[in-house]
Amino acid sequence: MVSKKIENIPEDVPLNQLISQSNGNRKAFSREENVVTNLLERAGRTRKSEDVVPTKTGKKRNATQEGKTRFADPRAEDSRETTFDTESGKTKKNKRMKKESKQKTDEESFLSLETKANGNDCVSEEVSRPSAIFDKLKKEEFIIERAQQNNDSAKGTKRAEKGSPKEVGTSEDEREAEEEEEEEEEEDYRWWGRDNQEDEDDTIKWTTLSHSGVLFPPEYVPHNKPILYRGKEIYLSPKAEEVATFFAQKLATEYVKKPQFRKNFWEDFQQHLSNDEKKKLKSLDEINFTPIYEHLEAQKNAKKALTSAEKKAIREEEQEKVKKYTVAIVDGKEEKVGNFRVEPPGLFLGRGEHPLMGKVKKRIMPEDITINIGEDAPVPECPIAGHRWGQIIHNNKVTWLAGWKDSITGGYKYVWLSAGSRFKGQSDQQKYEKARKLKNYIDEIRKDYTKGLQSDSLEERQRSTALYFIDRLALRVGNEKDEDEADTVGCCSLRVEHITLHDPNAVEFDFLGKDSIRYINTVTVDGPVFYNLKEFVRGKKPEDEIFDKLTVQGLNDHLKTLMPGLSAKVFRTYNASITLARLLSERKFESEDLNNKLTFYNQANKEVAILCNHQRTLPVSHEQQMNRLQSKLDEALEWLHELEQALKKAKRDKKDSVEVVQYVRPKPNFRNDMTQIEREAERKRVAELPRESKVRQMKTSNLPSQIEKAEQRVEKIRLDMSMKEELKNVALGTSKINYLDPRITVAWCKKNQVPIEKIFSKTLLTKFLWSMESSEDFCF
């Protein structure tokens, strides 16, 4: 940092003159904001609104902007409604560097944004060319061509500026330059390849934003099917019939048996009944919803009865109807919209044993919706006649397009851009970079909380003990819950009833975590930790909090003093990623089978899932899948035995060829005009048929290779069965989506020649497109 002070600079000297007096020390700064702050400090001045920042284009930009918009802030942790204030924000526009510019001016060099050093000893993760995955996905999903009208307009403007349209008479150099510029436009979408991408603490997210709003569910059409009350048919009013239909949709689930679900539904159902209906219906237990349920099942079967061609026509018609809602124009670029549909009315289920399960979610109307667009963008047309949007705002500090308040929880729901968008990708990348940065601070942080375990301050000891568990056990930090939320806890909200202490130093945990997933674990802890827990629970009731002197905010405030921007939740991402990286590095593959590599990766992923307590309920189809795999294994072993016997016979009889009998299952005979019901019937028919014998004449010289293939198939099926059984209660996907730095997986796949599609689904390939160019030398 330059420390030389600029003396005797009058207050009215423009900022660009201060820059000119910086004595050429322009490389000392990496961002425009640092330029402004440091130069003004050295001049003995405070920053003013008239101060401007010179840009590479020569235009001036105000150093401060003001504007306020009131709406819920999705980033706020402690409140559902926040006032957005854009004071002292700055608009940063990413400018691509022109290839034809051989040298930068001093001012351009001074204001250029330099790549941050990550403090890592690993080899750079940059590669010389984009990966095949990027090329493939770019064509399929992401590089959407700009709307034709905008595209033609943009090209026309460019050609007008050049003064020579691209035509037959254009020189080769001019055509090459224009093609080069078009390539740069496409590369501009690849934000992760640029040095001048915004940090997460920048306030302005976009300059221009336009979209078509949201798509509402269709209005309810009465089916006029009755309910049965004490065996008597009762036809309900449309309002009550719709709510009764919500309940009938759940008859095949376990929810309708839960007392809390039934209680909440009955309370809300009564509010939708007319006075006459209230007199007739006195108890939910005496209502039979079967007639409505049977009607719904008939509708499902009618859909199954459609032919493939009919289904395709319906899909295409639906795609055409929703097409305009699927994209937004952000800073001149088309971005896919993620959840553009407004949630339809229905029954609230929640996660786990939620106390509000069974309550009726009201129908969201345009008056409930807040639309967020650019100031100059046209307001989306309201799709429901006679209605209008609740509010139109222009908040470029947030990246959601529309929002509304949930009628059950009181929280806000938002329409976001898709997982493959620049905003989502940058957010993910920044999250993993922060976790990666923690690696450089973790030793000092552990020293800090280890020392704090024996502090004289009760608050510090509680904070250090909680941090010990957040770090060592990857526990969620936990937040305060409202009375109407499920009774789930995290580390900071643990109660006395959630732990049992076993001398000399074992702690048994038993509590409901996120999504009401039960966490049961017994761990051996350090002596000071065990001593502290004994003191924290002494004299308290089972329902009292263990860390009663600690708040999540206080914990995070302390962590920020140890590492800029650090919060407790970063530890979970860090520990998950560092664990995967360590486990994957423990084994080197040379020429092993792909199945063995995938099994090894899944086992490492499983260890992370167990660490993070990512569980799932046993799938209903698990036993059926295991039986199907067992049948495949039996058939594969039978074929292997036949081949081995044939080889023995051929050697014994000294024959060049031998007959081998193989038993195969008949294949279903599907036709294009078959309905789904007919296809299911055909599958069932074929499954009940006996296997057919097929005699194959095989050369003796080919039998060893056939035996090897059969052995590999047997091994693969056994591995599949083993992994399916091991992972039946483990959710691998959660850690992949939220906690594992995807660059670890991409690097491992490249190093071991494993196709990334074997590990990441198409959805994850979309979400983590930014990570696909990581080199095999990347290390977390």
N, C-alpha and C positions, 0 to 999 in steps of 0.2 A: 504494500500500500504506500502511495506517495505521501510524504508528510510535509513537504515544503509548502509554506503558506504564501498565498498571493496577497501582497500588501496593497493598500490604498486603492481598492476598487470601489468606485462610487456605486450607490444603491441602484442607480438607473441603468447600469451597464447590462446589456442583454446577455443571456446565458451563453450564446455562441461566442461572444468575445471572451468570456471566462475560459471557454474551451480552448480558444486560440492561445491563451496565456498559460496553458498547462505544461509548457516546456517539452512538448513531445512525449510526455510520459503517458501515452494513451493506452498502452497495453496493460497498465496496472488495473484497469477496470474490465469487468466481464459483462456488465449489464448497464443499460441506460440509466436505470434508477440509481445505481452506484455513482454514475457520472454526475448526476444532478446533486445528490446528497454530498458527495465528497468535495466537489468544486465549490459549492456554496459554503460549506463549513470552512474550507481553507480561505475563502474570501471574507469570512466573518459575517456572513449573511444568513438569514433564514429563508426558507423556500416560500415563494409567493405564487399566486394563481397565474400571474402573467409570465412566469418563467416557462420557457418552452424547450422542448428537446428536439434538436435537429435530427431528421431522419435521413436514411440513405437516398431517398428520392428528392431531398432538398426541401420538403414541405415542413411546416412547423406544426407541432402538436402540443396542445395545452397540457401542462403538468398536472392539473387537477380538473376533475369533473364532478358535478354534483347531480343528485337525483335520488328520490326515495320511492320505493314501492312497498306496499304492505301485503304480505301473503306468507303462507307457511314456508319455512326454510327447511328443506330436507336434510340439511347438514346439522341443524341444531340438535343437540343431544338432550337438553333438559327442558325444552319447551316445544310445543307443537306449532306455535305461531310466533313469528319473528318479524321485526321491521328490517327490511333490506335498506342499506344505506351505501350509496356508491361514492361517498366522498373520498377524495384523494386516490381514486382509482385511475388506471391508465389503460388506454386501448393499445394492445400490441397486435400488429398485423405481421404475419409471417411473410417475408418477402424472399422469393427464390433468387439465388445468385445467378446472374447472367454468365453463361459460359464464355461469351466472347470478351468479357472484361478481364484483361490480362493482369491489371494492377488495380489495387484499391487506392482511393485517395486517402490522405491522412485522416480526414474526418470519418470516412467509412471504416477504416481500420479501428479508429478510436471507439466507434459505436458498434462494432461487430460483436456478436454474442459468441463467446468462446465455450468450448465443451468443458463441462466440469470434470475434474479429476475425481474418480470414485475411491481413491485410496486403496485399491485392490491390486495385489501382486499378480493376479491372473493375466493370461494373455488376452488381448483385446478380443471382444466378441464380434467385431465387424467381419464380414466376409466380402469377397470380391464381387459376387453376383448374387441376385435374389435366389432364394431356394425354390425348388420345384413346387413346393406346397404353396408358396406365395403366388407363383405364376398361375397355378391351377385355380386357386380360390379367387384370385383377382378376376379371372374370366367368369367364374361361376356366380360370385356373390357380391364383390365389393366395389370394383371400379365401375360404377354405374355411369353410363354416358349422360352428360348434362342434357336437360330438356332441349329438344331440337331448336325451339325458337331462341332460347338463350344462347345455345351453341352457335347458331348461324349469326346471331347478333354480335357475339364476342369475336368471331373470326372476321366478320366484316369490319369491325372497329380496328382490329389488328392490321388488316390489309390496308385500310385507309391511312393508318399512321405510317406504314411503310411506304405508301405511295405507289406500290407495284403489286397488283393482285397476282395470286398464284395461278398461272396459266401456262399454255404451251411455250410461250416465248420467254418465260422466266428463266434466268440463268441458273446453272447447277448450284452455285454457291448460295443463291437466294433460297432455292428450294430446300437445300440442306439446312440452312439456318432456320427456316420456318418449321421443318420437321423436327429439328432439335428443340425448338421452343415448345412444340406440341408434346414432345417427350417429357420436357420439364413440367408441363402442366399435369401430366399423368403422375409423374413422380411426386408432385406436390401433395398428392393424396397420402403418400407414405410418410406421414408425420414423424414416425419413429426413426426415420433415417436422417433427420435434420438436427442441426445443433441449436436452432433458435426456437425450440418448442417451449411453451410456457410452463412455468412451475406451478405446483398446486396452490401456492399462496397468491398467485395473480388473481385479481378480482374479475376482470372482464373476460367472459368466456366466448362471446361472439360479437360480430359487428352487425350482420344482417341475418334475419331469420324469418322464413315464411313456411307455412304448412296449411293443410286442409282441415285442421281440427280433429275431431274424434268421431268414431262410428258408434251409434247407439244401437242397443239390441232391439229387435222388432217388438211392436206392441203386443200385448197378450190377446190371444184370440180364444174365447170360451169354447170348450169342447162339450159342455152340457152333459157331463157324466156325473152321476150322483155319488154321494157317500152313503153309508149305511149306519144308522143310529139305532141301536137295539134291534137290528134286523130290518128296519124300515128305511126305504129310500128317501133321501132328502136332497133336493136340487138347490145348490147354493147360488147366491148372487155372483156376478163375474169377479168382483173384488175378493170375496171369500173363496171362490173356486180356485183362483190363482194361487192363493196361499196354501190351500189344501193340496194342490198339485205339487207344490214344493215338498210337502211332507211325503206324499206318495212316491216321489222320486227316490226317497231314502229308505223305502220299506225293505229293500234287500241288503241294507247295511246294518252294522251294529249300533249306529247312532240312535235309532228309534227305540232301542232297549235301555238307553242311558237315562236315568231319572232327571239329570240336569237338562239334558236336551229336550225331553218331553215337557218339563216344567216351563222352560223359556218359550218353547213353541206355543204351548197352550195359552200363556199370557198374551203373546202377540196375536195369535189367531183370533182370540176373542175381540181384539180391537178392530178386526177387519169384518166381523160379523154384523149384520143388521140387527135391530132390536128384536125382530121376529125370530131370527136365527139364534140369537142368544137365549131366547126362551126355550127353544127346542133342544139345544146342545148344552148339556150340563157337565159332561165329563169326557176328557180325551180318551180314557180307557174304554169307553163304550162306542167310540167311532171306528168304523171299518172303512179304510180307504182303498180296499181292493178293486172296486170298479174303475177308479181312476188309474190305479197301477196297471191293470190289465189293458186299459186304453193306451197307456204309455208304451207298454211292451208291444202292442200291436203296431204302433208307429215305428218302433225300432225294427220289427220284422219287415215292415213295409219297405224300409230303407235297405235292408239286407236283400230284399227281393229285386232290387234294381239291378240291371245289367251293368257291366263295366262301362259300356258306352254311355249309358244314362248317367252314371255317377261322374264320369269325366265331363259331360256337358254341364252338370250342376256345378262342379268345381270351377270350370272355366267361367261360368256366369258369375259365380261368387267372386272370383279373382278380379274380374272386370269391374264389379261393383265397388270393391274396396281399393282398387289400384291407386286412386288419388290420395288415400290416407296412408299409404305405405312409405311415402318419401317426404322429406323436408329439405328445403334449400337453406344451407347454413354457410354463410360467407361465400355464396356463389357455387357451392358444391352440393350435389345431391347426397343425402345421407338416408339410410333406411331407418324407418321408425319401428320401434319395438312393439309395444303394447298399445295399439291405436284404438282398440275396442273398449268401450265403457262396460264395466262389469255389470252383468244382468242381475235383476233381483233374484233372491233365493233365500236359503237358510244358511246362517253363519255357522261354520264348523270350527274355525280356529285351529290351533295346533295343540296336540295333547289333550289334556282334560281341561279345556278352556271353560271358565264359568259362564261365558255368554253363548255357548253353543246352542243352536236351535232357534235363536232369535231371527226375526225376519229382516233381511236387508231390503231397504226401500229401493224403488226404481229411481235412478239418477236422471235428472232432467237438465236441459241446457242451462237453466237458471242456477244450477249447482256447480257449473263448470267455470273455471277461470282459464282463459286462453292467454298464453305467453307468446308474443310474436315481436318482430322488429317494428320500430316506429313507422317506417315507410311501407311496411308490408300490408297487403289487403287483408281485412278481417275475414276469417273463414266463414263461409255461409252456414247458417244454422240449419241442420237437416230436418228439424221437426217444425212444421208450419205452425205459426202462432206463438212461437217461443223465441227467446233471445238468450245469448250468453250472459252468465252472471256478472263476469268482469273481464275486461281486456287490459292486460298489462304488457310492459315492455322492459322486462328485467333481464339484462344481459350478464348478470352475475350468476345466473343459474342455467342449467342445461335441460330442464324439463319443458315440455311443450304445452301441457295442459294439466290441470289438477282439480281435485274435488275432495270434499270431506267425507270420510267413511261414516255411514249412519250408525254403525254399531260401536266401533272402537273410538270414534272421534278423531282418529289420526287422518293424515292426508294421503291420498293415492295420486300417483303422477303418471303421465305419459312421457316415456323417455325415448331417446334414440336407441337403435339396436345395439347389441353387444359388439358388433364390428365397427361401430362408429368411432370417430376420433376422440370424442369426449370420454367414452367408456374405456377405450384403449389406454388413453393417457392416465385415467384414474387408476386402472389396474397397474400400469407400469410404475407409477409413482408409489403406489402401495408397496409393491415388491422391492422397489429401490430403497424405500425407507426401512423395510425389514432387513434388507441387505446391508444397509448402513449401520444397523444396530450391531452387526458383527464386530465393528471397530470399537464399540463402546461397552460391549457386554461384560468384559472382564472388570472394568471399573465399576459398572453398575452392580455386579455381584459382590464386589468388595464393599460397596456402599451399604447394601442391604444386609450383608453378613455382619458388618460392624453395628448397624442399627438394631440387630436382634438383641443386643445387650445394652441398649441405650437406657438412660435413666427416665426418658420420656415415654410414657405409656403410648401416646399417639404414634411416636416413631417406631416403637416396637411392634405395634399392630400393623403399621404400614409395611415394615420390613418383613414381617411374617407373611402377610398377604402376598407381597411381591415374590417371596420365596416360592409360594405355591403356584402363582401365575407363571413364573419362569420355569420351575422344575416339572410341574404337572400339566402345563398348557391349559390351565383352567380359564374359563371366561371370567372377565372382571366382574360382571353382574351389575345391574342397576336397580334402583328403587322401582317397585311395582305398585300400580294402582289396585284398588280393591277388586275391580272388575277384570283383572288380568290373571292368567294362570299362575299358580304358586310355584314358579320356577326361580331358581337362585343361581348366582355365580359366586366367585370367591369372596367378594367384599360383603355380600348379603347372606353369607352362611349363618345359620343359627346353631345354637348349642345342640339341638336334636339331630343335627346333620353329621356330627362326628362322634366317634368313640375312641377314647385314648387307652392304649394298652402298653403298660410298662414293659421294657424300659423306654422305648422311643418309637412305637408304632401308632399310626393314626388311621382309623377306619372311616372312610367317607361313604355316605349314603344320602343322596339328595336328587331332586329332579332338576335337570339342567334345561337348556333351551329345547323347545318343542316337547317338553315333558319327558325327555329321554333320561332314564335313571342312570346316575353315575354311582357305581359301587367300586371302591378301590381301597386296598390297604397298603400303605407305604411306610417305609422306615425313614425317619427324618433326623436331622441334626439335633443334638442335645438342646441347644438354646431354643429351637423351634418348639420342641415338645414341652419344655419348661414354660414357654410363653403361652402356649395353648392351655395348659393347666391353669395358669393364672387368669387367662381371659374368660374361662368358663366357670371359675370358682364363684359360687354364690348366685349364679344366674339360673333362670328358669329355662326349660327346654325351648320355649319360643323366643327367647332373647337372642339378639345378634351377638356373634362372637367378636366381630370387629366394630364395636359400638362407637369408637372414637374416630373411625375412618370413613371418609367419603370418597367416591370415585373421582370427583373433581379434585380433591386434595391430593390423591395419589397421582393423578395425571399432571397436576401442577408441579409436583416434586420431580417427576420423571423428565419434564421439560427442562429442568435445571441441569440434568445429567446429559441430555442429548436434545438438540433443537427439534421440536415437532414430535417428540416421542410421547406415546400414550400406551396404556396397559395392553390394549388390544393388539399392538404391534408384536408383542412377545409371542402370541399364538401363531402368527404368520411366520415369524422368524424361526421358532422351534420346529414347526412343521417342515419348512423348507430346508433347514440345515440338517434335519434328521433324514429326509429323503436323499439329500446330496451325499451324506455320509454313507448311508446304506447302499446306494448305487455304486459308490466308489470302492466298495469292499470286494468286488468280484470283477475279474477281467474275462471277457469273452473273446475267443478266437474264431473257431469254426463251428460253434455249437448250433443246434437247431433253433429256429426262430421261436418255437413254442416254449423252449426252455428259457429263452431270454424274456419272453412275455410273462411267464410264470414268476421269474425272479423279480421283474418290475412290480407285478401285482402283490407279491409278498412284501416288498418294501413299502408300497402304497398302503397295504394292510397295517403295517406297523405304525404308520403315521395316523391312520384312521383310528386305531386303538388309542394312541396317545391323545388324540383330540376327542375321543369318546363319540365317534361318528357311528352310531348304531342304526339299525333299521329293524322293523318287525319281520318275522319270517315270511317270505313271499308265499302266497297261497299255492302257487304252482311249483314250489320247490320239490316236493315229493314226486310230482308227475315228471319234472325235468330229470330228476335223479333216476327214476325208473326208465325213462327213455334213453339216458346215457348208458345205463346198465345193459339194456337190450343191444345197443350199438357195440358195447364192449364184448358181450357174448358172441355176437356175430363176427366181430373182428378176430377174436381168439379162435373161433371155429375155422375161419378162412386161413388163418396162420397155420393151424394144425393140418389142414388139407394140403397146403403148400409143402410143409415139412415132410409129410408122408409121401407126397408125390416125388419129392427130391430123393428120398431114400429108395423108393421103388425104382426110379430111373437109374440110379447108380447101381442098384443091385442087379437089374436086368440089362444094364449097359445099353440104354436106349437114348436116341437123340431127342425124343419127344415123349410126352406122357399126357394122359387125360386127367383133368382136375375138375371135380364137381364143386360148383359154387351155388349157394342158396341165396337168392335175391328176393327182395320184396317187390311186388308189382307196383307200378307208378300210377297215380291218379290220372284219369283221362279228363282233362279240363278243356272246355270249349270257350271261345270268346264271348258267346252269348249267355253263359251261365251266370246266375245270380249268386250272391254270397251264400245264401241258404243251400243252393244246389251244390256249390263247391264244398261246403262243410259236410254235406251228406256224402259226396263222393270220397272225401278223405276218410270219413268214418267207414264207408264200405270197403275201401282198399285196406284199411288198417286191420280189418277182421279177416282178411283173406290169408291163407297159408302162404309161406314163401315158395317160390318156384325154383326148381333145380335147373342149373345151366351147366352143361358140360363144355369145358374149354380145353382145346388142344394147345399145350404149351411146350416150347423148346426147353430142353434140360438146361442149356446154357443161360436161359433167362430166369430160371427159378431162384437163384440166390438173390438177384436184385428185387424180385417180387417179394421174397421173404423179408428182405430188409425194409421194403415199403410197408408191408403188413405189420412188422414190429414197430415201426414209427407211428403208424395209426393207432395201434394198441396203447403205446406210451402216451400219445396225445390225448386219447379218451380218458386214460387214467389220470393224467394231469388235470384235465377239465373237471373230472368228478371230484378230485381232491380239492381244487381251488373253489369249486362251487360249494362244497360242504364247509370249507374253512370260512368262506366269506358270506355264508347265508345270513348272518346277523350283522355284517359290517357294511357300511355305506362307503364305497371307494370314491364315488363321484363328488361328495361334498368337499373333500380336501383338494381334489383336482380343480374344482371350480373356484374355491375361495382362499385356499391357504398355501398351495404349492406353487412356487415361482415356475411358470411354464418353461422358462429358459433352461432349467435343470433337466427337464424331460427332453426338450428338443436337442440339447447337447448330447445327452446320453444316447438318444436314438441315432444321431449322426455318427457318434463314435462307434456304435455297435451294429450299424447297418440295419436298424429296425425302422420300418415305415411308420411315420408319426401317426398315420391314420389307424394303426393298430392299437394306439393308446388314447388318442384324442378323438372324440366324436366330431361330426361335422360342426355341431354347435360350438364346441370348444375350439376347433380350428378357426372358427369365425371370431370368437371372443379373444383369442390369443394370437391373432395374425401378426401383431407387432413383434412377437417373440420368435417367429419362424426363421429369421435370418441370423440367429445366434450361432456362433461357431461351436464346434465340438470341444473347444478349450474353455468355454465359459465355466466359471465356478461361482457358486453363490457366496 
